[in-house]
Amino acid sequence: MQDGPIRHFRFSPVGTRGVSCDANGAFVGPVPLLKRTADLYGRETWVPRSTAALNADLGFCYDLPVDVTSRTDNLTVIAWALNDDNIVKTKIATLHAQFPDLPPRIRSYEETTALAKALHQSGILKED
């Protein structure tokens, strides 16, 4: 028996308010989840952006406080997959991170409540 509606996650085209992923990184709307940096040998490599930076950027875009600490392992797997040029694994790992799409800029109380519920179910709504 199911407690509620089935949640699903999908990709959106790059540059929209949804989750996207390609050889140029993984994004939630305009927010990059990863950054390029030089490794010990000077080679460019993908690494997750800091939790503080992601919390600030995603919190601004969701217009709700978030804490992506629980997604650290997901982001690391996404970075590793991109470093291996494994786009399929990158896409799977990005979907498994379960980031909700960004909401419309102007939304109703009901839409805000639904977004808060989606963020809570994804485990990234900051609860103080």
C-alpha positions in Angstrom: 0.0 0.0 0.0 1.2 3.5 -0.9 1.2 6.4 1.6 1.0 9.1 -1.1 1.7 10.0 -4.6 4.8 8.4 -6.3 7.6 10.9 -6.5 9.6 10.9 -9.7 12.7 12.7 -10.9 13.6 13.6 -14.5 16.0 15.7 -16.4 15.2 19.1 -17.9 17.1 20.8 -20.7 20.2 22.7 -19.6 19.4 26.3 -18.7 15.9 25.7 -17.5 14.7 25.6 -13.9 15.0 21.8 -13.7 17.8 19.4 -13.0 20.2 18.9 -15.9 23.4 17.0 -16.5 25.9 16.7 -19.3 29.6 16.7 -19.9 29.7 20.3 -18.6 28.5 19.3 -15.2 25.3 18.8 -13.1 22.9 21.6 -12.4 19.8 22.4 -10.5 18.5 25.3 -12.7 21.4 27.7 -13.0 23.2 26.4 -9.9 26.2 24.2 -10.7 26.6 21.3 -8.3 30.3 20.8 -9.2 33.3 22.8 -10.1 36.5 22.2 -12.0 39.8 22.4 -10.1 43.3 21.2 -10.6 44.4 18.0 -8.9 47.8 17.3 -7.4 49.3 16.7 -10.9 47.8 19.9 -12.4 45.0 18.0 -14.3 41.5 19.5 -14.3 39.1 17.4 -12.3 35.5 17.7 -11.2 34.8 18.1 -7.4 31.6 19.0 -5.5 31.1 22.6 -4.7 31.2 23.4 -1.0 28.1 22.6 1.1 28.0 26.2 2.3 28.0 27.5 -1.3 25.3 25.0 -2.5 23.2 25.8 0.6 23.3 29.5 -0.1 22.7 29.2 -3.9 20.0 26.6 -3.7 18.3 28.2 -0.7 18.1 31.5 -2.7 16.7 29.7 -5.7 14.2 27.6 -3.7 13.4 30.6 -1.5 13.6 28.1 1.4 16.5 27.1 3.7 18.2 23.9 2.5 21.1 21.8 3.8 22.7 19.5 1.2 25.0 17.8 3.6 23.1 14.6 3.1 23.9 14.8 -0.6 27.7 14.9 -0.2 28.2 11.3 -1.2 25.9 11.7 -4.3 27.8 14.8 -5.4 31.1 12.9 -5.0 29.8 10.0 -7.2 28.6 12.5 -9.8 32.1 14.1 -9.9 33.9 10.8 -10.1 31.6 9.7 -13.0 32.3 12.9 -14.9 36.0 12.5 -14.3 35.8 9.0 -15.8 33.8 10.5 -18.8 31.0 8.1 -17.8 27.9 10.3 -18.7 25.4 7.5 -18.1 26.7 7.0 -14.6 26.8 10.7 -14.1 23.1 11.0 -15.1 22.0 8.1 -12.9 23.9 9.6 -9.9 22.4 13.0 -10.6 18.9 11.6 -10.5 19.6 9.6 -7.4 20.5 12.9 -5.6 16.7 13.7 -5.8 16.9 17.4 -6.1 13.5 18.9 -6.9 13.2 21.3 -9.8 13.3 25.0 -9.0 9.8 26.5 -8.5 8.4 29.4 -10.5 9.7 32.8 -9.3 6.2 33.7 -8.1 4.2 31.0 -6.4 1.1 30.5 -4.3 1.0 29.3 -0.7 0.0 25.9 -1.9 2.9 25.8 -4.3 5.3 26.9 -1.5 3.9 24.2 0.8 4.3 21.5 -2.0 7.9 22.6 -2.5 8.6 22.5 1.2 7.2 18.9 1.3 9.3 17.9 -1.8 12.4 19.3 -0.2 11.6 17.6 3.1 11.0 14.2 1.3 14.3 14.6 -0.5 16.0 15.2 2.8 17.4 18.6 2.1 15.0 21.0 3.8 16.8 22.6 6.6 15.0 22.2 9.9 16.1 24.5 12.6 
